[in-house]
Amino acid sequence: MGDDVYVVGHKSPDTDTVVSAIVYAKIKGYIPVTQGAINEETAFVLDKFGVPAPGDLGSAEGKKLVLVDHNEASQAPDNLDKAEIVEIIDHHKMNFNYPDPIAIHVEPVGSTATILAKLYQDEVMKDKTLAGLLLGALLSDTVIFKSPTTTEEDKKVASQLAEVAGIADIEAFGIDVKKAKANIADKPIKDVVMADFKNFDFAGNKVGIGQTEVVDINDVYNRASEVMDFLNDLKGKEAYEMLIFVATDIVKEGSELYYVGDKAKMEKAFNTTIGDQSVWIDGLLSRKKQVVPVIDKTF
């Protein structure tokens, strides 16, 4: 193992995972990296504060890693078993096993950005760039405080970050962040479904759950047949037990859930009658809190 330490978030990197890697690496003198290309929303936040996107980690083999914003092996870098994990900072449920004792910091808040802002106030609250990046990530992951994962701690930290970053209107900034990747009309359907996609192991069953956020759900309804064709093809090719695509309308504050797999499990999980390909669920905004736990329970 070399002396360099790489800070990396989960696969299909979102704004919280990328920003957390950048900020923690800056504070610690480590190297921020990603697992794949960043999305338009993340690019918007980085561009606003003049920060370049990290490079790609590639294989984890032979490297020292800090995992941020994830801890499950299915979301971690390839060849993780041949790497040395030195630390984890996360806000998701724990599903982690490692032979050596390491530092793990997990809090039930709306974003990993919130945790870093709290842990390293002395550094963050004196740096406009770091504060701005973390604010963008926090607003992204909490869906501008609309997600049920949002805590009072998130709101308090966001207010502090906004003051340092010079953001007068937090909600307006959050809307700008979310709009950056909301236009899906011209994107290949694979990019829409897979842009924020995570694999899960539920009692030995391979389940994939993707999510996108739009400002008009009709943009997704217009491409529903493409979504279903892609999900059916993916299920057949990669032996998924179930696939779910969560299309979230941040204005209406609800989601259309497209799925392939056991309809009875979907109806049991969400306690509702479900169509053959999808269902609208009012108030559903969070994959982490409102989708993953109930699907996990049905398996």
C-alpha positions as CSV (number, residue, x, y, z in Angstrom):
1,M,0.0,0.0,0.0
2,G,1.3,3.5,-0.9
3,D,1.2,6.5,1.4
4,D,-1.6,8.3,-0.6
5,V,-5.1,8.1,0.8
6,Y,-8.0,8.4,-1.6
7,V,-11.4,9.7,-0.5
8,V,-14.2,8.2,-2.6
9,G,-18.0,8.2,-2.6
10,H,-20.4,5.7,-4.0
11,K,-21.0,4.5,-7.6
12,S,-23.2,6.7,-9.8
13,P,-21.8,9.7,-7.9
14,D,-24.2,12.4,-6.8
15,T,-23.5,15.9,-5.4
16,D,-23.2,14.9,-1.8
17,T,-20.8,12.0,-2.5
18,V,-18.5,14.1,-4.7
19,V,-18.5,17.2,-2.6
20,S,-17.9,15.2,0.6
21,A,-14.9,13.6,-1.1
22,I,-13.5,16.9,-2.2
23,V,-14.0,18.7,1.1
24,Y,-12.7,15.9,3.3
25,A,-9.7,15.4,1.1
26,K,-8.9,19.2,1.2
27,I,-9.1,19.2,5.0
28,K,-7.0,16.1,5.5
29,G,-4.5,16.5,2.7
30,Y,-5.9,13.4,0.9
31,I,-6.8,12.9,-2.8
32,P,-10.5,13.2,-3.8
33,V,-11.7,10.7,-6.5
34,T,-15.0,9.5,-7.9
35,Q,-16.4,6.3,-9.3
36,G,-17.5,7.5,-12.7
37,A,-18.5,10.8,-14.3
38,I,-20.2,13.5,-12.3
39,N,-23.8,14.6,-13.2
40,E,-25.0,18.0,-14.4
41,E,-26.1,19.0,-10.9
42,T,-22.7,18.3,-9.4
43,A,-21.0,20.1,-12.3
44,F,-23.2,23.2,-11.6
45,V,-22.2,23.3,-7.9
46,L,-18.5,22.8,-8.6
47,D,-18.5,25.4,-11.4
48,K,-20.2,27.9,-9.2
49,F,-17.4,27.8,-6.7
50,G,-14.6,27.3,-9.1
51,V,-13.6,23.7,-8.1
52,P,-12.5,21.1,-10.7
53,A,-14.1,17.7,-10.7
54,P,-12.0,14.9,-9.1
55,G,-10.4,12.2,-11.2
56,D,-11.7,8.6,-11.4
57,L,-10.3,6.1,-8.8
58,G,-10.5,3.1,-11.1
59,S,-9.6,-0.1,-9.3
60,A,-9.2,0.1,-5.5
61,E,-6.6,-2.6,-5.5
62,G,-3.5,-1.6,-3.5
63,K,-5.0,1.7,-2.4
64,K,-5.8,3.3,1.0
65,L,-9.4,4.5,1.0
66,V,-11.7,6.7,3.0
67,L,-15.3,5.8,2.1
68,V,-17.7,8.8,2.3
69,D,-21.5,8.7,1.8
70,H,-21.7,4.9,1.6
71,N,-20.6,1.8,3.3
72,E,-22.2,-1.1,1.4
73,A,-19.9,-3.3,-0.7
74,S,-22.3,-3.1,-3.7
75,Q,-21.8,0.7,-3.9
76,A,-18.0,0.6,-3.2
77,P,-15.1,0.6,-5.7
78,D,-14.2,-2.5,-7.6
79,N,-11.6,-4.7,-5.9
80,L,-12.4,-3.3,-2.5
81,D,-11.2,-6.5,-0.9
82,K,-7.7,-5.7,-2.2
83,A,-7.7,-2.2,-0.7
84,E,-7.1,-0.9,2.8
85,I,-10.1,1.0,4.3
86,V,-9.0,3.5,6.8
87,E,-12.2,5.3,7.6
88,I,-15.9,5.7,6.9
89,I,-18.1,8.9,7.1
90,D,-21.7,8.3,6.2
91,H,-25.4,9.0,6.9
92,H,-26.9,5.8,5.6
93,K,-27.7,2.6,7.4
94,M,-24.7,0.4,8.2
95,N,-24.1,-2.8,6.2
96,F,-20.4,-3.1,6.6
97,N,-18.0,-5.8,7.7
98,Y,-14.2,-5.4,7.9
99,P,-11.5,-7.5,9.7
100,D,-9.7,-4.6,11.3
101,P,-10.9,-1.8,13.6
102,I,-11.3,1.5,11.8
103,A,-12.7,4.9,12.4
104,I,-16.4,5.0,11.5
105,H,-18.6,8.2,11.9
106,V,-22.3,7.8,11.0
107,E,-25.1,10.2,11.9
108,P,-28.8,10.1,11.0
109,V,-28.9,13.4,9.2
110,G,-29.9,14.4,5.7
111,S,-26.4,14.5,4.1
112,T,-22.8,13.6,4.6
113,A,-22.1,17.3,3.9
114,T,-23.9,18.1,7.2
115,I,-21.6,15.8,9.1
116,L,-18.5,17.3,7.6
117,A,-19.6,20.8,8.3
118,K,-20.2,20.0,11.9
119,L,-17.0,18.0,12.4
120,Y,-14.8,20.6,10.8
121,Q,-16.4,23.9,11.6
122,D,-13.1,25.7,12.1
123,E,-12.0,24.9,8.6
124,V,-15.3,25.1,6.8
125,M,-16.8,28.2,8.4
126,K,-13.7,30.2,7.4
127,D,-13.7,29.1,3.7
128,K,-16.3,30.4,1.3
129,T,-15.6,27.7,-1.3
130,L,-15.9,24.8,1.1
131,A,-19.0,26.3,2.7
132,G,-20.6,26.8,-0.7
133,L,-19.8,23.3,-1.9
134,L,-21.2,21.7,1.3
135,L,-24.4,23.9,1.1
136,G,-25.0,22.7,-2.5
137,A,-24.6,19.1,-1.4
138,L,-26.8,19.4,1.6
139,L,-29.6,21.0,-0.4
140,S,-29.3,18.4,-3.0
141,D,-29.5,15.4,-0.7
142,T,-32.4,16.9,1.4
143,V,-34.2,18.0,-1.7
144,I,-34.2,21.6,-0.4
145,F,-35.4,20.4,3.0
146,K,-38.4,18.6,1.5
147,S,-37.0,15.1,2.0
148,P,-38.1,13.2,5.2
149,T,-34.4,12.6,5.8
150,T,-34.1,16.3,6.7
151,T,-33.4,17.1,10.3
152,E,-33.3,20.4,12.2
153,E,-29.5,19.9,12.3
154,D,-29.4,20.1,8.5
155,K,-31.4,23.3,8.5
156,K,-29.2,24.9,11.2
157,V,-26.0,23.9,9.4
158,A,-27.3,25.1,6.0
159,S,-28.0,28.5,7.5
160,Q,-24.5,28.7,8.8
161,L,-23.0,27.6,5.5
162,A,-25.1,30.0,3.5
163,E,-23.8,33.0,5.6
164,V,-20.2,32.0,5.0
165,A,-20.7,31.2,1.3
166,G,-22.6,34.5,0.6
167,I,-25.9,32.8,-0.4
168,A,-28.7,35.2,0.5
169,D,-31.6,33.0,-0.6
170,I,-31.0,29.3,0.4
171,E,-34.2,28.1,-1.3
172,A,-33.5,29.9,-4.6
173,F,-30.0,28.5,-4.6
174,G,-31.3,25.0,-3.9
175,I,-33.8,25.3,-6.8
176,D,-31.0,26.3,-9.1
177,V,-29.0,23.2,-8.0
178,K,-31.9,20.8,-8.6
179,K,-32.8,22.3,-11.9
180,A,-29.3,21.7,-13.3
181,K,-30.1,18.0,-14.0
182,A,-33.9,18.1,-14.1
183,N,-34.2,18.3,-17.9
184,I,-34.3,14.7,-19.2
185,A,-35.9,15.3,-22.6
186,D,-32.8,14.9,-24.6
187,K,-30.9,12.3,-22.5
188,P,-30.6,8.7,-23.4
189,I,-33.0,6.7,-21.2
190,K,-30.0,4.7,-19.8
191,D,-28.5,7.9,-18.5
192,V,-31.8,9.0,-16.9
193,V,-32.3,5.7,-15.1
194,M,-28.7,5.0,-14.2
195,A,-27.5,8.6,-13.2
196,D,-28.4,7.9,-9.6
197,F,-28.6,4.2,-9.3
198,K,-27.7,1.9,-6.4
199,N,-27.5,-1.9,-6.1
200,F,-28.7,-3.6,-2.9
201,D,-28.5,-7.1,-1.5
202,F,-31.8,-7.8,0.3
203,A,-31.6,-11.3,1.9
204,G,-29.5,-12.5,-0.9
205,N,-31.6,-10.9,-3.6
206,K,-30.1,-8.5,-6.1
207,V,-32.2,-5.3,-6.2
208,G,-31.4,-2.1,-8.1
209,I,-33.1,1.2,-7.3
210,G,-32.5,4.3,-9.5
211,Q,-33.9,7.8,-8.9
212,T,-34.2,11.0,-10.9
213,E,-35.6,14.4,-9.9
214,V,-37.7,16.6,-12.3
215,V,-39.7,19.7,-12.0
216,D,-42.5,18.3,-14.2
217,I,-43.4,14.6,-13.9
218,N,-44.9,14.7,-17.4
219,D,-41.3,14.7,-18.7
220,V,-41.0,11.2,-17.3
221,Y,-44.6,10.1,-18.3
222,N,-43.7,11.0,-21.9
223,R,-40.9,8.4,-21.8
224,A,-42.6,5.7,-19.7
225,S,-42.4,3.0,-22.4
226,E,-38.6,3.7,-22.8
227,V,-38.2,3.4,-19.0
228,M,-40.0,0.1,-18.9
229,D,-38.1,-1.4,-21.9
230,F,-34.8,-0.4,-20.3
231,L,-35.7,-1.9,-16.9
232,N,-36.9,-5.2,-18.5
233,D,-33.8,-5.5,-20.6
234,L,-31.5,-4.7,-17.6
235,K,-33.3,-7.3,-15.4
236,G,-32.8,-10.0,-18.0
237,K,-29.2,-9.2,-18.6
238,E,-28.0,-8.8,-15.1
239,A,-30.2,-11.2,-13.1
240,Y,-31.9,-8.7,-10.9
241,E,-34.7,-10.0,-8.7
242,M,-36.3,-6.5,-8.8
243,L,-35.6,-3.1,-10.4
244,I,-37.3,0.1,-9.3
245,F,-37.0,3.6,-10.9
246,V,-38.1,6.4,-8.7
247,A,-39.1,9.5,-10.7
248,T,-39.5,12.3,-8.2
249,D,-41.3,15.6,-8.9
250,I,-39.8,18.1,-6.5
251,V,-42.6,20.6,-7.2
252,K,-45.5,18.2,-6.6
253,E,-43.5,16.5,-3.8
254,G,-44.2,12.9,-4.8
255,S,-42.8,10.2,-7.0
256,E,-43.9,7.8,-9.8
257,L,-42.3,4.4,-9.1
258,Y,-41.6,2.2,-12.1
259,Y,-40.7,-1.4,-11.4
260,V,-40.1,-4.8,-12.9
261,G,-40.4,-7.8,-10.5
262,D,-42.9,-9.1,-8.0
263,K,-46.0,-6.9,-8.1
264,A,-47.2,-8.4,-4.8
265,K,-44.0,-7.4,-3.1
266,M,-44.4,-3.8,-4.3
267,E,-48.0,-3.7,-3.1
268,K,-47.0,-5.1,0.3
269,A,-44.1,-2.7,0.6
270,F,-46.0,0.4,-0.2
271,N,-49.4,-0.7,1.1
272,T,-51.3,0.3,-2.0
273,T,-52.7,-1.1,-5.2
274,I,-50.1,-0.9,-7.9
275,G,-50.4,-0.9,-11.7
276,D,-48.6,-3.4,-13.9
277,Q,-45.7,-1.0,-14.4
278,S,-45.9,1.9,-12.0
279,V,-47.6,3.8,-9.2
280,W,-47.7,7.4,-8.0
281,I,-47.0,7.9,-4.3
282,D,-47.7,11.3,-2.9
283,G,-45.0,12.6,-0.5
284,L,-42.4,10.1,-1.5
285,L,-39.1,11.9,-2.0
286,S,-36.4,9.8,-0.4
287,R,-35.0,6.5,-1.7
288,K,-33.0,6.0,1.5
289,K,-35.9,6.5,3.9
290,Q,-39.1,5.7,2.0
291,V,-38.1,3.0,-0.6
292,V,-35.1,1.0,0.6
293,P,-36.4,0.1,4.1
294,V,-39.8,-1.1,2.9
295,I,-38.4,-3.1,0.0
296,D,-35.8,-4.6,2.2
297,K,-38.5,-5.7,4.7
298,T,-40.5,-7.5,2.0
299,F,-37.5,-9.7,1.2
